[in-house]
Amino acid sequence: MTDTAPTAQETFSGTKAVDARHAFDAGALEAWMREHVEGFAGPLEVRQFKGGQSNPTYQLVTPGKKYVLRRKPPGKLLPSAHAVDREFKVISGLYPTGFPVARPFGLCTDDAVIGTWFYVMDMVEGRILWDGSMPDSTPAERSAVYAAKIATMAQLHNTDVANAGLSDFGKPGNYFGRQVDRWTKQYLASVTQDIPAMNQLIDWLPRTLPRDDQTSIVHGDYRLDNMILHPTEPRVIAVLDWELSTLGNPLADFSYLLMNWVTPQEGGRAGLGGLDLKALGIPTLEEAVAQYCALTGRDGLPELDWYFAYNAFRLAAICQGIAGRVRDGTAASPQAVMMGERVPLLAAAAEAFARKAGMA
């Protein structure tokens, strides 16, 4: 019998014992929860989720209920990163509107409790799928899940910002300009090697910004493994990981999701490039665009190559930030080490899209 490498589903699913770098005083947390979480009753057991490498995420188990805790990682951090207070604010705004997020229970901004800021939310039981090809599903199931994923994004972008109490969650207008500036700064603050393609993009992107006159709540990292599906139905019951959410242009969010269609399928992750989508029952890029446009009242999307260049550049900057945390000893998972290796590949992809969009 030959050993096979673990699938992405096996690597990232479930919980593990708490990593020593991210351990904290469970007794102090239990005391805080008794005071701040409605209906809480211990004793409390703390586990750590395997997936994700940005904000350490824990499962809190009590005899009657499970919760989830998200915290800032300990150690030196980039100024605008790991804003768990923003995550808590957006899910607190969205939860009463009926948008699928976990119920928020409480935010703690006192470092004295577990060492960093954190918040506690409900543990939503369902399926998290890490492989975009959904190998254990039928074509009909894949089609329904992808339709639900796109429809849920459209629901987010159609949400009334003021009704959700999020009018002050970001600045309206010039979203792409501000994002290019933000990710340029993060990249430069974390840089570990010189990548000429990134230098070119840092010059070209701000000079070619698209018309930017729409504002909605944007998730910032919307993908299959950042949502919980109903245990048996093709329905999104919770969208997770709101760390990058803000008010911004919905096309930034949607074009980021579309990157799955132009990214090679590797390592059992979200990329769909090279797959026979029709045989799998997964919508084509054009079909995904048509569904989103129908649900958001658009008659089509502008040229996507600029958006793809921007998204690949942004991903490169995010991965470089994680690589910088590996260097500084604050990254939250073993997979974080691999992120630095992705930066040149993402930079090359961004450069290729930028040339299609007219970069000399």
Buried (B, 14 or more C-beta within 10 A) or exposed (E): EEEEEEBBBEBBBEBEEBEEEBBBEBEEBBBBBEEBBEEBEBEBEBBBBBBBBBBBBBBBBBEEEBBBBBBBBBEEBBEEBBBBBBBBBBBBBBBEBEBBBBBBBBBBEEEEBBBBBBBBBBBBEBBBBBBBBBEEBEBEBBBBBBBBBBBBBBBBBBBEBEEBBBBEBBEBEBBBEBBBBBBBBBBEBBBEEEBEBBEBBBEBBEEBBBEBEBBBBBBBBBBBBBBBBBEEBBBBBBBBBBBBBBBBBBBBBBBBBBBBBBBEBEBBBBBBBEBEBEEBBBBEBEBBBBBBBEBBEBEEBEEBBBBBBBBBBBBBBBBBBBBBBBEEEBBBBEBBEBBBEBBBBBBBBBBBBBBBBEBE
